[in-house]
Amino acid sequence: MAFDPLVEGSSPSRPSISSASRSRRVHSSQTGPHPRLEALVQRHRLSRWQGPIHPGSRAAFADFLAGYCCDRSLVLDSCCGTGVSSAQLGRLFPEADVVGIDQSRHRLARAPNQLPGNVRLFRARAQDFWRLLLAEKIRPELHFLLYPNPWPKPAQLGRRWHGHPVFPDLLRLGGRIELRSNWAIYTGEFSHAAHCCGVATSAMVSFSCIKPLSPFEKKYADSGHELFRLTVPAAPWSSKDSQRAPNPT
Ligand SMILES: C[S@@+](CC[C@H](N)C(=O)[O-])C[C@H]1O[C@@H](n2cnc3c(N)ncnc32)[C@H](O)[C@@H]1O
């Protein structure tokens, strides 16, 4: 499935709105990649994370499985917020099933009233849903990670997805990952962490939005933030990928 509704370039997205709705840029004392990133990723790479699966995530996954059709491509919108991006993805990929997951009941309660028929939203922790998909050998064709929380304090490195112990499983899950952020350091660290796990990413690029894909993308673009994206190409599925998949408890 091709996906490229963007104009790439070095120019920042153009501001177009009043200061009232302007959002603040990510502020961090970090001026470059975290000095402990590599050591942390290597540690996570060497030992499979066995953290417990939240019961709510397990229930959501059971619902997902009940409606899952393996004949259709799966597009995952992780940390989908209100599901506005999932709805857009559903319209962009009518031939696929689009699944949005977010842990916030509050955000999901504000989902669009009329979702396209190929879109389903679930309340679950992404780190659980990914491991459950992996254990079932279900691989998304495309995986969107749009504006994950940046956790900009250096002490919060372990909360960024690439610093989280689930990161090697996120890469094993595969599919073509599309990461977007308004913090260049986040995107650069993600790419470096993937590289530490032996996975090459595209170069990080700055891009301008023609049509924002998500509410945060719109908010940041409207506020004149520079937006960054990178992709992790889909690797061929290896039997090893699911072999060591946890039988999560
Ligand atoms: C900055 S918002 C971005 C929302 C949306 N992707 C967008 O671009 O508009 C980050 C979202 O990640 C969700 N989130 C954070 N940690 C999560 C986790 N562990 N599992 C699932 N969702 C999570 C939050 O609830 C929030 O909706």
PDBQT file of the ligand as one rigid body, heavy atoms in Angstrom, charges set to zero:
ROOT
HETATM    1  C1  LIG A 301       0.168  13.826  21.854  1.00  0.00    +0.000 C 
HETATM    2  S1  LIG A 301      -1.215  12.757  21.770  1.00  0.00    +0.000 S 
HETATM    3  C2  LIG A 301      -1.285  12.414  20.017  1.00  0.00    +0.000 C 
HETATM    4  C3  LIG A 301      -2.636  11.933  19.610  1.00  0.00    +0.000 C 
HETATM    5  C4  LIG A 301      -2.819  11.668  18.092  1.00  0.00    +0.000 C 
HETATM    6  N1  LIG A 301      -1.914  10.641  17.614  1.00  0.00    +0.000 N 
HETATM    7  C5  LIG A 301      -2.625  12.910  17.291  1.00  0.00    +0.000 C 
HETATM    8  O1  LIG A 301      -1.614  13.028  16.579  1.00  0.00    +0.000 OA
HETATM    9  O2  LIG A 301      -3.519  13.787  17.355  1.00  0.00    +0.000 OA
HETATM   10  C6  LIG A 301      -0.550  11.250  22.423  1.00  0.00    +0.000 C 
HETATM   11  C7  LIG A 301      -1.575  10.167  22.650  1.00  0.00    +0.000 C 
HETATM   12  O3  LIG A 301      -0.900   9.005  23.086  1.00  0.00    +0.000 OA
HETATM   13  C8  LIG A 301      -1.748   8.317  24.000  1.00  0.00    +0.000 C 
HETATM   14  N2  LIG A 301      -0.904   7.392  24.761  1.00  0.00    +0.000 N 
HETATM   15  C9  LIG A 301       0.145   7.699  25.554  1.00  0.00    +0.000 A 
HETATM   16  N3  LIG A 301       0.708   6.584  26.046  1.00  0.00    +0.000 NA
HETATM   17  C10 LIG A 301      -0.003   5.539  25.547  1.00  0.00    +0.000 A 
HETATM   18  C11 LIG A 301       0.086   4.127  25.686  1.00  0.00    +0.000 A 
HETATM   19  N4  LIG A 301       1.026   3.574  26.456  1.00  0.00    +0.000 N 
HETATM   20  N5  LIG A 301      -0.792   3.351  25.039  1.00  0.00    +0.000 NA
HETATM   21  C12 LIG A 301      -1.786   3.923  24.276  1.00  0.00    +0.000 A 
HETATM   22  N6  LIG A 301      -1.921   5.252  24.108  1.00  0.00    +0.000 NA
HETATM   23  C13 LIG A 301      -1.037   6.053  24.730  1.00  0.00    +0.000 A 
HETATM   24  C14 LIG A 301      -2.349   9.443  24.815  1.00  0.00    +0.000 C 
HETATM   25  O4  LIG A 301      -3.540   9.025  25.474  1.00  0.00    +0.000 OA
HETATM   26  C15 LIG A 301      -2.601  10.476  23.737  1.00  0.00    +0.000 C 
HETATM   27  O5  LIG A 301      -3.891  10.348  23.179  1.00  0.00    +0.000 OA
ENDROOT
TORSDOF 0
